């Protein structure tokens, strides 16, 4: 039972890390687009 709970927690952490990575990727692509002088979409 304890092992099952540990596996569930590990899956939640992995899913959270995946979401963090995805959010970071989207954020950095937006920052790069804003920082780029050639592309301006204001």
PDB file with SEQRES, HELIX, SHEET and CRYST1 records, atoms N, CA, C and O in Angstrom:
SEQRES   1 A   42  UNK UNK UNK UNK UNK UNK UNK UNK UNK UNK UNK UNK UNK          
SEQRES   2 A   42  UNK UNK UNK UNK UNK UNK UNK UNK UNK UNK UNK UNK UNK          
SEQRES   3 A   42  UNK UNK UNK UNK UNK UNK UNK UNK UNK UNK UNK UNK UNK          
SEQRES   4 A   42  UNK UNK UNK                                                  
HELIX    1 AA1 UNK A    2  UNK A   35  1                                  34    
CRYST1    1.000    1.000    1.000  90.00  90.00  90.00 P 1           1          
ATOM      1  N   UNK A   1       0.840  -1.206   0.000  1.00  0.00           N  
ATOM      2  CA  UNK A   1       0.000   0.000   0.000  1.00  0.00           C  
ATOM      3  C   UNK A   1       0.873   1.253   0.000  1.00  0.00           C  
ATOM      4  O   UNK A   1       0.594   2.210  -0.722  1.00  0.00           O  
ATOM      5  N   UNK A   2       1.930   1.242   0.814  1.00  0.00           N  
ATOM      6  CA  UNK A   2       2.840   2.387   0.876  1.00  0.00           C  
ATOM      7  C   UNK A   2       3.550   2.576  -0.462  1.00  0.00           C  
ATOM      8  O   UNK A   2       3.752   3.704  -0.913  1.00  0.00           O  
ATOM      9  N   UNK A   3       3.925   1.464  -1.090  1.00  0.00           N  
ATOM     10  CA  UNK A   3       4.604   1.537  -2.384  1.00  0.00           C  
ATOM     11  C   UNK A   3       3.689   2.151  -3.436  1.00  0.00           C  
ATOM     12  O   UNK A   3       4.135   2.940  -4.269  1.00  0.00           O  
ATOM     13  N   UNK A   4       2.397   1.786  -3.397  1.00  0.00           N  
ATOM     14  CA  UNK A   4       1.430   2.333  -4.345  1.00  0.00           C  
ATOM     15  C   UNK A   4       1.300   3.842  -4.176  1.00  0.00           C  
ATOM     16  O   UNK A   4       1.226   4.580  -5.158  1.00  0.00           O  
ATOM     17  N   UNK A   5       1.274   4.295  -2.923  1.00  0.00           N  
ATOM     18  CA  UNK A   5       1.187   5.736  -2.652  1.00  0.00           C  
ATOM     19  C   UNK A   5       2.442   6.440  -3.176  1.00  0.00           C  
ATOM     20  O   UNK A   5       2.356   7.533  -3.737  1.00  0.00           O  
ATOM     21  N   UNK A   6       3.596   5.816  -2.994  1.00  0.00           N  
ATOM     22  CA  UNK A   6       4.854   6.408  -3.479  1.00  0.00           C  
ATOM     23  C   UNK A   6       4.843   6.536  -4.996  1.00  0.00           C  
ATOM     24  O   UNK A   6       5.283   7.543  -5.550  1.00  0.00           O  
ATOM     25  N   UNK A   7       4.335   5.501  -5.660  1.00  0.00           N  
ATOM     26  CA  UNK A   7       4.260   5.523  -7.125  1.00  0.00           C  
ATOM     27  C   UNK A   7       3.325   6.638  -7.588  1.00  0.00           C  
ATOM     28  O   UNK A   7       3.617   7.336  -8.559  1.00  0.00           O  
ATOM     29  N   UNK A   8       2.196   6.805  -6.889  1.00  0.00           N  
ATOM     30  CA  UNK A   8       1.255   7.875  -7.246  1.00  0.00           C  
ATOM     31  C   UNK A   8       1.905   9.241  -7.100  1.00  0.00           C  
ATOM     32  O   UNK A   8       1.758  10.094  -7.975  1.00  0.00           O  
ATOM     33  N   UNK A   9       2.623   9.455  -6.005  1.00  0.00           N  
ATOM     34  CA  UNK A   9       3.306  10.732  -5.765  1.00  0.00           C  
ATOM     35  C   UNK A   9       4.358  10.965  -6.844  1.00  0.00           C  
ATOM     36  O   UNK A   9       4.502  12.080  -7.347  1.00  0.00           O  
ATOM     37  N   UNK A  10       5.092   9.913  -7.198  1.00  0.00           N  
ATOM     38  CA  UNK A  10       6.122  10.037  -8.220  1.00  0.00           C  
ATOM     39  C   UNK A  10       5.508  10.420  -9.565  1.00  0.00           C  
ATOM     40  O   UNK A  10       6.056  11.254 -10.287  1.00  0.00           O  
ATOM     41  N   UNK A  11       4.358   9.804  -9.904  1.00  0.00           N  
ATOM     42  CA  UNK A  11       3.679  10.129 -11.164  1.00  0.00           C  
ATOM     43  C   UNK A  11       3.211  11.572 -11.173  1.00  0.00           C  
ATOM     44  O   UNK A  11       3.314  12.252 -12.194  1.00  0.00           O  
ATOM     45  N   UNK A  12       2.698  12.047 -10.048  1.00  0.00           N  
ATOM     46  CA  UNK A  12       2.238  13.438  -9.956  1.00  0.00           C  
ATOM     47  C   UNK A  12       3.416  14.390 -10.140  1.00  0.00           C  
ATOM     48  O   UNK A  12       3.303  15.397 -10.840  1.00  0.00           O  
ATOM     49  N   UNK A  13       4.547  14.068  -9.510  1.00  0.00           N  
ATOM     50  CA  UNK A  13       5.739  14.914  -9.629  1.00  0.00           C  
ATOM     51  C   UNK A  13       6.226  14.935 -11.081  1.00  0.00           C  
ATOM     52  O   UNK A  13       6.578  15.994 -11.602  1.00  0.00           O  
ATOM     53  N   UNK A  14       6.247  13.792 -11.722  1.00  0.00           N  
ATOM     54  CA  UNK A  14       6.694  13.711 -13.118  1.00  0.00           C  
ATOM     55  C   UNK A  14       5.766  14.520 -14.025  1.00  0.00           C  
ATOM     56  O   UNK A  14       6.225  15.219 -14.928  1.00  0.00           O  
ATOM     57  N   UNK A  15       4.455  14.418 -13.776  1.00  0.00           N  
ATOM     58  CA  UNK A  15       3.494  15.170 -14.568  1.00  0.00           C  
ATOM     59  C   UNK A  15       3.694  16.666 -14.356  1.00  0.00           C  
ATOM     60  O   UNK A  15       3.634  17.449 -15.305  1.00  0.00           O  
ATOM     61  N   UNK A  16       3.931  17.059 -13.104  1.00  0.00           N  
ATOM     62  CA  UNK A  16       4.160  18.472 -12.780  1.00  0.00           C  
ATOM     63  C   UNK A  16       5.417  18.976 -13.479  1.00  0.00           C  
ATOM     64  O   UNK A  16       5.431  20.079 -14.025  1.00  0.00           O  
ATOM     65  N   UNK A  17       6.483  18.154 -13.460  1.00  0.00           N  
ATOM     66  CA  UNK A  17       7.727  18.557 -14.133  1.00  0.00           C  
ATOM     67  C   UNK A  17       7.491  18.711 -15.630  1.00  0.00           C  
ATOM     68  O   UNK A  17       8.042  19.612 -16.262  1.00  0.00           O  
ATOM     69  N   UNK A  18       6.678  17.837 -16.189  1.00  0.00           N  
ATOM     70  CA  UNK A  18       6.358  17.931 -17.611  1.00  0.00           C  
ATOM     71  C   UNK A  18       5.627  19.233 -17.927  1.00  0.00           C  
ATOM     72  O   UNK A  18       5.915  19.893 -18.925  1.00  0.00           O  
ATOM     73  N   UNK A  19       4.670  19.596 -17.058  1.00  0.00           N  
ATOM     74  CA  UNK A  19       3.934  20.849 -17.257  1.00  0.00           C  
ATOM     75  C   UNK A  19       4.844  22.047 -17.095  1.00  0.00           C  
ATOM     76  O   UNK A  19       4.738  23.018 -17.843  1.00  0.00           O  
ATOM     77  N   UNK A  20       5.759  21.982 -16.099  1.00  0.00           N  
ATOM     78  CA  UNK A  20       6.707  23.074 -15.878  1.00  0.00           C  
ATOM     79  C   UNK A  20       7.591  23.263 -17.115  1.00  0.00           C  
ATOM     80  O   UNK A  20       7.857  24.391 -17.531  1.00  0.00           O  
ATOM     81  N   UNK A  21       8.042  22.148 -17.696  1.00  0.00           N  
ATOM     82  CA  UNK A  21       8.893  22.207 -18.883  1.00  0.00           C  
ATOM     83  C   UNK A  21       8.144  22.821 -20.063  1.00  0.00           C  
ATOM     84  O   UNK A  21       8.681  23.650 -20.798  1.00  0.00           O  
ATOM     85  N   UNK A  22       6.881  22.394 -20.230  1.00  0.00           N  
ATOM     86  CA  UNK A  22       6.066  22.923 -21.327  1.00  0.00           C  
ATOM     87  C   UNK A  22       5.819  24.420 -21.156  1.00  0.00           C  
ATOM     88  O   UNK A  22       5.931  25.189 -22.110  1.00  0.00           O  
ATOM     89  N   UNK A  23       5.480  24.825 -19.928  1.00  0.00           N  
ATOM     90  CA  UNK A  23       5.234  26.247 -19.659  1.00  0.00           C  
ATOM     91  C   UNK A  23       6.508  27.056 -19.876  1.00  0.00           C  
ATOM     92  O   UNK A  23       6.460  28.155 -20.428  1.00  0.00           O  
ATOM     93  N   UNK A  24       7.644  26.518 -19.443  1.00  0.00           N  
ATOM     94  CA  UNK A  24       8.921  27.197 -19.623  1.00  0.00           C  
ATOM     95  C   UNK A  24       9.260  27.352 -21.102  1.00  0.00           C  
ATOM     96  O   UNK A  24       9.774  28.389 -21.521  1.00  0.00           O  
ATOM     97  N   UNK A  25       8.973  26.321 -21.885  1.00  0.00           N  
ATOM     98  CA  UNK A  25       9.256  26.378 -23.313  1.00  0.00           C  
ATOM     99  C   UNK A  25       8.420  27.457 -23.991  1.00  0.00           C  
ATOM    100  O   UNK A  25       8.933  28.228 -24.802  1.00  0.00           O  
ATOM    101  N   UNK A  26       7.126  27.511 -23.657  1.00  0.00           N  
ATOM    102  CA  UNK A  26       6.232  28.527 -24.236  1.00  0.00           C  
ATOM    103  C   UNK A  26       6.681  29.922 -23.811  1.00  0.00           C  
ATOM    104  O   UNK A  26       6.711  30.853 -24.616  1.00  0.00           O  
ATOM    105  N   UNK A  27       7.033  30.050 -22.517  1.00  0.00           N  
ATOM    106  CA  UNK A  27       7.470  31.345 -21.985  1.00  0.00           C  
ATOM    107  C   UNK A  27       8.725  31.831 -22.687  1.00  0.00           C  
ATOM    108  O   UNK A  27       8.806  32.991 -23.090  1.00  0.00           O  
ATOM    109  N   UNK A  28       9.721  30.934 -22.837  1.00  0.00           N  
ATOM    110  CA  UNK A  28      10.973  31.344 -23.458  1.00  0.00           C  
ATOM    111  C   UNK A  28      10.811  31.649 -24.940  1.00  0.00           C  
ATOM    112  O   UNK A  28      11.502  32.518 -25.470  1.00  0.00           O  
ATOM    113  N   UNK A  29       9.898  30.939 -25.622  1.00  0.00           N  
ATOM    114  CA  UNK A  29       9.661  31.257 -27.037  1.00  0.00           C  
ATOM    115  C   UNK A  29       9.036  32.646 -27.166  1.00  0.00           C  
ATOM    116  O   UNK A  29       9.341  33.381 -28.105  1.00  0.00           O  
ATOM    117  N   UNK A  30       8.155  33.006 -26.217  1.00  0.00           N  
ATOM    118  CA  UNK A  30       7.560  34.347 -26.227  1.00  0.00           C  
ATOM    119  C   UNK A  30       8.609  35.404 -25.932  1.00  0.00           C  
ATOM    120  O   UNK A  30       8.627  36.457 -26.570  1.00  0.00           O  
ATOM    121  N   UNK A  31       9.488  35.134 -24.967  1.00  0.00           N  
ATOM    122  CA  UNK A  31      10.543  36.092 -24.610  1.00  0.00           C  
ATOM    123  C   UNK A  31      11.483  36.295 -25.791  1.00  0.00           C  
ATOM    124  O   UNK A  31      11.867  37.424 -26.095  1.00  0.00           O  
ATOM    125  N   UNK A  32      11.853  35.209 -26.454  1.00  0.00           N  
ATOM    126  CA  UNK A  32      12.747  35.319 -27.613  1.00  0.00           C  
ATOM    127  C   UNK A  32      12.097  36.151 -28.712  1.00  0.00           C  
ATOM    128  O   UNK A  32      12.757  36.966 -29.357  1.00  0.00           O  
ATOM    129  N   UNK A  33      10.793  35.942 -28.923  1.00  0.00           N  
ATOM    130  CA  UNK A  33      10.087  36.694 -29.964  1.00  0.00           C  
ATOM    131  C   UNK A  33      10.037  38.173 -29.604  1.00  0.00           C  
ATOM    132  O   UNK A  33      10.192  39.033 -30.471  1.00  0.00           O  
ATOM    133  N   UNK A  34       9.819  38.472 -28.308  1.00  0.00           N  
ATOM    134  CA  UNK A  34       9.772  39.866 -27.867  1.00  0.00           C  
ATOM    135  C   UNK A  34      11.153  40.515 -27.949  1.00  0.00           C  
ATOM    136  O   UNK A  34      11.280  41.684 -28.314  1.00  0.00           O  
ATOM    137  N   UNK A  35      12.191  39.737 -27.603  1.00  0.00           N  
ATOM    138  CA  UNK A  35      13.546  40.280 -27.585  1.00  0.00           C  
ATOM    139  C   UNK A  35      14.099  40.446 -29.005  1.00  0.00           C  
ATOM    140  O   UNK A  35      14.994  41.260 -29.236  1.00  0.00           O  
ATOM    141  N   UNK A  36      13.570  39.682 -29.938  1.00  0.00           N  
ATOM    142  CA  UNK A  36      14.064  39.764 -31.312  1.00  0.00           C  
ATOM    143  C   UNK A  36      13.673  41.090 -31.953  1.00  0.00           C  
ATOM    144  O   UNK A  36      12.492  41.438 -31.961  1.00  0.00           O  
ATOM    145  N   UNK A  37      14.643  41.845 -32.496  1.00  0.00           N  
ATOM    146  CA  UNK A  37      14.348  43.144 -33.096  1.00  0.00           C  
ATOM    147  C   UNK A  37      13.652  43.030 -34.459  1.00  0.00           C  
ATOM    148  O   UNK A  37      12.973  43.960 -34.893  1.00  0.00           O  
ATOM    149  N   UNK A  38      13.826  41.892 -35.125  1.00  0.00           N  
ATOM    150  CA  UNK A  38      13.267  41.745 -36.469  1.00  0.00           C  
ATOM    151  C   UNK A  38      11.753  41.514 -36.428  1.00  0.00           C  
ATOM    152  O   UNK A  38      11.024  41.978 -37.305  1.00  0.00           O  
ATOM    153  N   UNK A  39      11.289  40.793 -35.402  1.00  0.00           N  
ATOM    154  CA  UNK A  39       9.859  40.493 -35.304  1.00  0.00           C  
ATOM    155  C   UNK A  39       9.235  41.402 -34.254  1.00  0.00           C  
ATOM    156  O   UNK A  39       9.606  41.361 -33.081  1.00  0.00           O  
ATOM    157  N   UNK A  40       8.298  42.211 -34.680  1.00  0.00           N  
ATOM    158  CA  UNK A  40       7.605  43.104 -33.736  1.00  0.00           C  
ATOM    159  C   UNK A  40       6.110  42.971 -33.952  1.00  0.00           C  
ATOM    160  O   UNK A  40       5.580  43.421 -34.968  1.00  0.00           O  
ATOM    161  N   UNK A  41       5.426  42.347 -32.988  1.00  0.00           N  
ATOM    162  CA  UNK A  41       3.962  42.259 -33.076  1.00  0.00           C  
ATOM    163  C   UNK A  41       3.382  42.874 -31.808  1.00  0.00           C  
ATOM    164  O   UNK A  41       3.062  42.170 -30.850  1.00  0.00           O  
ATOM    165  N   UNK A  42       3.252  44.192 -31.818  1.00  0.00           N  
ATOM    166  CA  UNK A  42       2.725  44.919 -30.670  1.00  0.00           C  
ATOM    167  C   UNK A  42       1.239  45.175 -30.894  1.00  0.00           C  
ATOM    168  O   UNK A  42       0.582  45.779 -30.047  1.00  0.00           O  
TER     169      UNK A  42                                                      
END                                                                             
